[in-house]
């Protein structure tokens, strides 16, 4: 059987019909990036800025990131606390390697971003999955489960907020409880906040480490312009060390991780944060409408199809439950089944932990007509499957 592709852009024929595969497995948008970023990169290339990252580049990056965090979230870490890494995954690997003893378990609320559920096990940092709880039209953390995991020896909690893949934004009361539990067990938080600019609702993003001195002391924050401004390929993420001891340790071991950051990534990040906000605002408005319309399609036909969805509060990712749809096949992944039935390219939920089995992650950051057609295909496939039973 031929495997599903990683990307499908679809083709609009002369009669307006969209043919071909639709979707993408990676969390990136099909809208390009801000013109200011493109101009900055062209200028950098004309100047021949293709060397290794240097101290001046790091300083420029620190200034741009600090100003963005300040104006966006009222959080102003000191410039030296902001350290470059190639990307979120590289930063996560570095934190596991150097801030967590070998053999120490970590806690991942699931379904979780795929590297969070797989990479630690490969590094002898066992993952304790704590499934999120579906409650009505929302998700919530299983605090009792998180407590049990810490009591069982876990040393670090992965806080993905906004959450990939379910699009949840943690509430202030949830962040308060997480802070209390982590402090109670003298734990560490790896706070992945790279989707923070992509809030779809009215409630603003709250930086976990900015909530209190106690939270800051046990947190390493990951941030980046990569998701919001669609520049993951330039390889420029950041870790923010709000604990002075953590920062001192990083400065003794972090050189080669920082060295992997791209100079062009610094250029792109600086341009995105300095001049890209109008583009981001327009893009979020478009995403908000696309996500709302595609989610509504699933909701309106749920009784007929068995498909279920909880609307995301942030990101452009739709987490769709196929378990009651009749689409699933014992011998196939959910992603492969959806591709075979509807020619949709999606991420398989099983890669997000046991709680993700029977789910798919659909990337809605594609043209509105393509997203609408994708949901129609999924809807038709579920209806046909039900009629055949």
C-alpha positions, 0 to 999 in steps of 0.5 A, a space after each residue: 500500500 502506498 503511504 500518504 504524502 506529507 503535503 497536498 496543495 490541491 488544484 482548483 480546476 476551471 469549474 472551481 472543483 478542487 482535485 488532488 490531495 489536500 493538507 499537510 502533516 507539518 504545522 506550517 502555513 501555506 500563506 508565505 511569510 510577511 513581506 518584511 521578512 522576505 525583504 530582510 532576507 534578500 538584503 542579508 543575502 545581498 550582503 553575503 550574511 551566510 556565516 556562523 552566528 556571532 555575538 552581535 547577531 545574538 545581541 540583535 536577536 535578544 533585543 528583538 525577542 525581548 521587545 516582542 515579549 514585552 509589548 505582546 505579553 508584558 513580560 520583559 526578561 533580561 536580554 542575557 536570559 534569552 538564548 538562541 537554539 535551532 528550534 523547539 525540538 533542539 531546545 527540548 533535547 538540550 534541556 532533557 540532556 543537561 537539566 534532567 538526570 538520565 532515567 528521570 521520567 517526564 510528564 506529558 499531558 496527552 495528546 501531545 506534540 509528537 516529539 514530546 511523546 517519543 524523543 524522551 524515551 529514546 534518551 532514557 527519560 521515560 514519558 509518563 502520559 497524563 491524558 487530558 480530560 474532555 469535558 463538554 466543549 472543552 479540555 482540562 488538565 488531569 491535576 490528580 494524574 499530574 500529582 501522581 506522576 510527580 509522586 512516582 518520580 517524574 522531574 519535569 512537566 511539559 507545558 504546551 500552551 497554547 497546546 499542540 495538537 488540541 489548540 487549548 489555551 490554559 486558563 489562569 486558574 489552571 496555570 495557578 494549579 500547575 505552579 502549585 503542584 510543580 513547586 510542591 514536588 520541586 519539579 521543573 517546567 519546560 514551557 512550550 509557548 511557540 504558538 502564543 501569537 496564534 490566539 483565536 479567542 479574546 483571552 490573551 496569552 499568559 506567559 507561565 514564567 511571568 506569573 510569579 517568582 516561584 514559576 520563573 524559578 522552575 521554568 525554562 520557556 521555549 519561544 520562537 517566531 517560527 509558527 506565527 510568522 511561518 518561518 520554521 525553515 530559517 532555524 531560529 528558536 529561543 530558550 528563556 532561562 528565568 532562573 539564574 542558576 539555570 542560565 549559569 548552567 546553560 552558559 557552561 554547556 550551551 555553546 554548541 546548541 546556540 552555534 546551530 542557530 542560523 544567522 538568516 534565522 536571526 534576520 527573519 526573526 528580527 524583521 518579523 517581530 519588528 515589522 510583521 505584526 500587521 501581517 500577523 493580525 490579518 493572517 489570524 483573522 483569516 485563520 479564525 474564519 477558516 477554523 470556525 467554518 471547518 469546525 462548524 462543518 464537522 459539528 453540523 453533521 456530527 449525528 450523521 457522521 460520528 465525527 467529533 471536534 472541540 474548537 481550538 482556542 488557538 493555533 490553526 490545528 483541528 483535532 478530530 475524533 474518528 472513533 465513532 465514525 466507522 472510518 477506522 480500520 484495525 490494520 491501518 493508522 487513522 491518517 492512512 485511512 483518511 488519506 485512502 478514503 478522502 485524499 486528505 493529508 493529516 497527522 496521525 493522532 497515535 503519534 501524540 500518545 495513547 490518548 490520540 488513538 483514533 484521532 487526526 490532526 488537520 492543519 487548517 492553515 490553507 486556503 479557505 476553499 481547500 479547508 472547506 473542501 477537505 471537511 466535505 470530503 471527510 464528511 462524505 467518507 464518514 457518511 459513505 462508510 456508515 451507509 455501507 455498514 
